[in-house]
Amino acid sequence: MQKVKCAVLGATGVVGQHFLKLLKGHPYFELAAICASDARTGKKLAEMKEHVKGGIPAEFADMSFDPIDVDILVKKNVQIVFSALPADVAVDIEKEAARKGLKVFSNASSYRMDENVPILIPEVNFPHIDLINNQKKESKGYIITNANCTTTGLAMALLPIIPMGIKKMVVASYQAISGAGYPGLSAMDINGNVIPYIKNEEPKLLAECKKICGIFENGQIKPADWEVHAHCIRVPTIVGHLISVHIELENETHYNTVLENIKNYKTPEAVAGLPTTPDQPVIYIDDVDRPQPRYDVNIGTPKRAKGMAVAIGRLEVDKKIVRFITLSNNLVRGAAGGSVLNAELAFRKNMF
């Protein structure tokens, strides 16, 4: 099978290096270009500092950086762009890339709330990928975003609960410092400390969750009508966003019913079997003190899907109230891995 040529924008950062790691030996995609700031143009990837273990694969080490220039990517016959750019840079570059025919899979927040751009988490809302048809009026290509890293973990954990009818949610997230990017927060700010505010995080979670879990019909998304409240808190862990979730259902239920829904949840057929799809996307851990980032942040099989599943524990059910703790890998499932899986779904649906 001939592989599809792709590029990584922002290839030197933490998320960019996770993209490189996931693209090593990928069965569908061939890395044809790496792009970064003008200061790095012409330098080799091997000269960069490795922020992620395995984030500079040997097979890519001799590749040289191109400037972030869409015309160069077109000349290299690149079809797919994986964007790890900051939102303020991504807003112009991603739009230009889509306009010139490239398929953009973005980790940036720039276009998440655009009515014609899907925030795609394939197991949760795979039909939303068809929203890209609305972009064809303006672009030869398209933009598909993944969600905010916290929203992703929450939405995945809700998969077994959504069919039961959600009325209201109150959540508190305990987010790793890697979610702030590299180099992240000052050690003076975070060491031995907890910061009970992350700029723009709570509004993102509320808006994105409702869009992702909304119904797609007649070419539009009708957002979920849930009442959602959130506190987002930064804690001194490196990787892994832990969320305390409190849900009010439409009707009463029982502990065993909810537990069985979680343990027996199956990946939708439309997504099952893709290279980065976890065999079991939601995994329940019985231990009373789990999940923990130290032990569970890389949960998921097969090997390529390591870190793509979410863990759930501490389940409690009282009539209409369901409570649990969930953990997700904010750099894999919540960032690079989410975008790669989105591209795999588009590949399966012949959207290149």
N, C-alpha and C positions, 0 to 999 in steps of 0.2 A: 504494500500500500504506500502510495506517495504521501509523504507527510506535508502538512500545511506550515508554511514559513511564518514565524512569529518574531516579535520584538518585545523587549522589556524596557519600559521607560522608568527611569529612577532606579537603575539596577544596582546602585551602591548601598542603598539603605537596607534596613532590616527586612521590610516587606519585599523589596526588590530582590534581595538574596534568597528569600523563601521562594519567590517565583523561579529563580535560577535552579534551586535545589529540586523543585517539583518538575521542572522541564527536562532535567537530566534523564535521558533514555525514554522520554515520553513516547508512547506508541502512536499518537496522532500528530504531534507538533514538533517542529524543528526550529531551534533558536537560530535566527539569521542575523539579528542585530541587538546590540545593547546600547542604551542611550543614557546620558547623564548630563550634568551641567557643562557649559563650555570649558570650564577649567580642567575637566577630565578628558576632553576630546583628544583622541589619538593615543591615550594611555591604555595599557592592557589591564584586563580584569585582575590578573595576578598581582598587580601593583596595589590593589585596594586592600583595606583592612577587612578581615572576615568577621562580621558581626554575628553570624549564625553558623553553628557547626555544620560543615558541608555546604555552606552558602556560596562558595566559589568552587564549583565542581571542576576537576582537573580537565575535563573535556572542553570546558569553556574558557580556561585560564588565559589562553593566548588571543582571545578575541579582543579587539580594540573598540573603544567607545566612539560612537558617532554622536554628533550633537543632536539635540531633540528637534529634528527637522522632518516633517512629514514627507516632503518630496524625496529625501534620501531613502526613507523606508519604502516608498512606492517604487523607486528605481531598483531596490533590492528584492522586489516581488514579495514583500511582506504582506500578508493578508490579515493577521491578527496582531493586535497591540494589547499587551498586558500593562496596565498603568499603575505604577506605585508612586505617582507624582503627588505633591501637596495640592490641596484643592485650588489654591489661588493660581497655580501654574497649570493645572489640569484643565481648567475651565476653557481656555482658548485652544490648547493643543488637542484635546480630545474632540472638540467640535470640528476642528479643521481635519483631523484624521478621518472622522466619520464622513465628512462632506466629500473627501477625496477617495472614498471607497473602502477604507479600512474598517475592520470589525474591532471595536474597542471594548475590552473587558476591564473595568475600572474598579480600583479600590478607593478612589477619591469620592468625596461627598458632593462634588460640584453639581451633578445631574440627578441625584437620587430622587428628588421630589419633582422632577420634570414629569408632566403627565404622560409623556410618550416614551419614557425610559423606565424599563422594569428594574426594580430592586429584586434581584433573583436569588433565591435559595432553593435549588431544584426540588429537594424533597418536600418543601413547604408549598411552593407556588409555581411549579413547572409550567402551567398554562400561560403564565404572565409573559413568557418569552415571546409570544406572538405579538406583544405590544410593539415590538420593533417595526412591524409593518406600518405603523403610523409615522415612523421617521423617514420612510422612503420618499415622502413628498419633498423633503429638503436635502437628503443625503443619499449618496450611493452606498454608504456603509451604515453602521449603527453603533449605538452605545448601550451596553448592558452593565449595570453596576452590581456590586455585592453590597450588603448592608453594613452599617456600623458594626464594629466587632462585638459590642454588647448586645445589640439587637439580634444579631445572628444567633448567638447562644440561646437567647430567650425564645426566639421563634422556633428553633429546632426542638427545644424542650417542650414546647406546647403541642407538638405534632400528635401525641397520643390523647391530648386533652381537648383539642379543638372540636372533635365530633361530639363532645359531651355538652357543648353550648356554653361559651364563656360570656359572662355578664360584666365582670369587673376584675381588674388586676392591680395589685399593689406590689411593687418590686423594689429591692435594694441591691445594687451591684457593688461588688468589691473588686476593683479593677487593677490589673498589674501595671507596673510602670512602663512596660514595653508598649502599651497602648498609646503612650504619649510620643512615640517615635524615638529615634536615636539622636542625641545622647540622652533624651528623656529629661527627668526632673533633676534638679540639684540634689546632691546627697544631703545637704543641709536642710532641704525641705522635706525629704521623704524618709530618711533613716530614723527608725524608732518613732514614726509618726503615721497618722492617717489624715488624709485631706478630704473633708466631706463635701467637696464641690469640684466638678470637672466642667469647664466652660463648654456650653452648647450640647453637652452629652444628654441631658434629660429631655430637652425638646426633640432631639434626633430620635431617641428611643421611642418616644410616644408617637411621633408622626410616621416613622418608618415601619413600626410594628403594625399599625393600622393599615398602611398601604400593602405591605407584604402579605398580610392575612386577609386582605380584601378579596372580593369576587370579581373575576375578569369576565366581562360579557359585553358584546357589541363594541369591541375595540376599546373599552375603557375599564378602569378599575374602580369599583365601588368599595371604599375603605370599610374595614370592620368597624362596627359601632360600639365597640367595647369602651368602658370607662377605664382609663389607665393612669396610674400615678407611679412616679419613680423618684428614687434618690440614687445618684451615682457617686461612688466614693473611691478615691485612689488609695491603694494600700501598698506596702513595701514588699510585694512579690514581683518576680521577674516576668513570668508568662502565666496566663490563665485568668480568665474573668469568672468569678464566682457570683452567683445571683441567688438571693433569697426571694422566692416567688409565693405570693398569696393570691389565690384565685377564688372568685365567687362564681359558681355555676348557675345556670338557669334553673336547674332542678337538683334535688338531693341525689346523692350517690353513696357508694360504699368503698371502703379502703381496698378490698380485694378486687373490685371492678376497676378502679384506677390503676392499681398495681399490675393487673393482667393486661390492661391497655398499653402500659409502658413496656412491659417485658415482651409482649407479643407484637409490638409495632413492626410492620414490614415496610421496606422502602418501596415507593411507587414504582410500578413496572417501567414507566417512562424514564426513570433515572437509574434503576438497578443495573449493575454490571458495567457502568462506566468506570474508567481506570481509577478515578479518585473518589468514587462513591464508597462510603464505608458499608461493609456487609450489614451491620446493625447500627443505624444512625443515632439511636437513643439507647443508652445502656444504664440499667439500674444497678446500683451498688448497695448491698444490704448493710454493710458496716455502719454503725451508728455515727462514726466520726468521718465519714466520707460523703462526697468526693473532696479531695484535697489537690491543689495545684501540684504539690511536690510529687504525688504518686499517679495522678489521673489525667494530667493535662495532655498527654499524647495518646489518649485512648482512641481506638479504632483500628480495624483490620479491613483489607490486607495491608501490606507494608506501605504501599503508595497512599493509603488512606489514613495513615498514622496521624492522629490529631484532628481528624475530620468528624469524629463522632462527638456527641455530648454526653456527659455523665449526669445522672440524677440520683439523689439520695435524700434521706430524712423525710420521707413521704408521711404526711398526716392528712387524714380526711375526717371532716365533721359535717355531716349533712351536705350543705351546698358549698362548703369551704374545702379547698384543696391547697395544701402547702408543701413545698419541697425546696431543696437546694439543687442548683444545677451549675455545672462547670463546663467551660468551652475553651479551646485554644484560640486566643485572640489573633495570633499571627498566622495560623494555618486555616482553621475553619472560618475565622472571622476576617481573614484578609486574603493572602495569596491563594490558598487552597480553594476558597470559595470562588474566586475568579476563574481558576483553572477548571473547576468542575462546571461552571457556567459555560465555558468555551467547549468543553466536552459534550455538553447537552446540545449546544448549537451545531456542533460537528455531526452528532447523531441525526439531527433534524435537517441536515443538508443546507445549512444557512450560510455556508461560505461560497 
